[in-house]
């Protein structure tokens, strides 16, 4: 289905804003720069957005929704057989890295530049921790695990690995997802050597 001229103009504005916010930050970006990068006029900008804050919120809203869906996967673990949990969690980590790698500008905006980044991070941590706590009550997660610390760790490690490996192209989404899942699900010690 072909886009209308209006849809195409709005897409250009969103794309230009995304690039500029990621590069310069929200505060340093001007509407005049967004419209210049989009090849449009300021009048066109105001047909679709009320302000710079409005276009910024629209960019973050869709991305935030996708992140929240992926951070809520722990809820579905209870429906799986124990033999399927590891592959399911691994697949979800791969999907998370794929989303973040596919949208590097939005990833930078959401996790670094935005005043919203703390709110987004907190929501993700809370959702993961709540799901882990529920899975802990059901006997899926070890009872000695501090679920809030584990959730914070997952978010912090994911965020760091995105910047260190994914956005530089050194590792693929699949490699990162598999490694992170392996660390969290199996630990780093050989159980035969650790006395377990």
N, C-alpha and C positions, 0 to 999 in steps of 0.2 A: 504494500500500500504506500503510495507516494505521500510525502509530507506536503502540507499546505505551505504557502509562503510565510504565514504567521508562525507555524510550528518550526519551520527552518530558522527563522529569525530568533525565536526564543532559544532554540538549541545552540545557535552561534553565541548568543549572549551568555548562556550557562557555561559553555565550553571556555569562552574567553575569561569569564570570572573565575572559573575553577583554576585555570592556568596561572592567572595573576595572583589570586589568593595564595596558592601554593608557593609561588616564587617570592612574592613581596609581603605576604601577610595581609590580613583583612584591613588593618588600620592604614597601611601605606598605599592601598589600592584605591584609585579614584574611579568614579563612574565614567568619566571621560576616557580613561584608559581602557575600560571594559568595552565601551562602544567602539573605540578606535580599533581594538584588536578583533572585534567581531565584524568590523566593516559596516557598522550601522550608525544611526544617529541617536542622540540622547532622547529624542521624541519616541523612537522605537523602543528604547529601554523602558520608558515609563508606560508604554502600552502593556507591558508584561509584569513589571515589578514596581513596587511603591518606592523602594529605596535600595541602597546597597545592602542593608541588613536583610531585606526581603529576599534578594537573590541568594545571599549567603545561607539563609535558613532553608531555602528550597533545595540548595545543593546538599546540605547536611541531612535533611529530612529523609530522603530516599536511602542514602547511604547508612544512616543510623538505623533505619528499619531493617535493612539487610544484615547489618551487624547483630542486631538484637535477635533476629531469627536464628543466626548461627550460634549465638551464645546461649540459646535456649535448648540446644540439642540434648542436654543432660536429662531433660524431662522425658525424652523418648526412650532412654536406656532401659527403663523398667519394663518396657514391652518386649525387649529382646531376650533371646536365650543367652545364657552366659558365654557360649562359644562365639556369639556374634558381636559382643560388646567391643572387643578390641578393634575389629575391622571397622565397625561403625564409628567409633571415636576417631580412629585414624583418618577415615574418609572426611569427617567433619573438620578436622584440623587442616586437611588438604584444601577443602572448600573455603575455609577461612583465609588461608594464605592466598588462594586464587582470587577471592574477592578483593583483598587488600592489594595484591600485586597488579590486578587488572585496573585498579583505580588509584594509581600512585599519587596523583594530585589530591584526590579526595582523602586518601589515607593521611597525607601530610597535614591537610587542613583539619581533619577531624581529630587527629591525635597530637598535633603539635601547635598549630597556629590559632586554633579556635579558643575563645574563652569558654566555648562549649565543651572543649576536650575533656576537662575534668568531670563534667556532668556525664558525658558519653562513657568515659572510662568507668565511672562509679556505677552507672546503670549496668554495664556489662559485668563488672565484678559482682555486683549484687545478684544478678540473675544466675551467674555460674555458681556462686556460693550457695544460694538457695536450692538450686538443683542438686548440688553435691551433698548438701545437708539432708535433703529428702532421700537421696540414694544411700546416704550413710545410715539413715534410720531403717532402710530396707535391706541393709547388709551388703550392698554393692560396693560402697566405698568404706575403706578401713575406718574403724571408730576412732583410732588415735590421730587421724588427720584433722588438722585445723582447717576447715573448709574455706574460711575467709582468707587465710594465708595462702592456701592452695590457689584460690581464685585470683588473688592479687598476683601471685607468681605466674600463673598462666597468661594473664593480660600483659604483665611486664616483659616476660620472655618473648611473647608473640610480637609485641611492639618493637622490641630491640632487634629481633631476628629479621623483621621486615626491613628495617633500615640498614642493618649490617649485611644481609645476604640477598634478600629478595629484590630490593630496589636497585642493587648494584649488579644484579644478574649472576651473582656467584653461585646461587643455589636455586633450584626450581621450587615451585609451590609444593610439589609432591615430595621432594626430598625434605623440605622443612616440616611439612605436616607429619610425615612418617617419623622423623627424628623426635619432634616434640611429643607426639603420641607415645612413642617408645619410652621416652624419659619419664613421662607422667604415669604411664600405665605400668611400666615394668621396673622403674628405677634405674640407677646407673651401676649398681653392683651386681656381679655374678652371684646369684643366690648360693651356688655351690661353694663359693669362696668367702661369702660373708657370714657364714655360720647359721643361715636360715634353713 
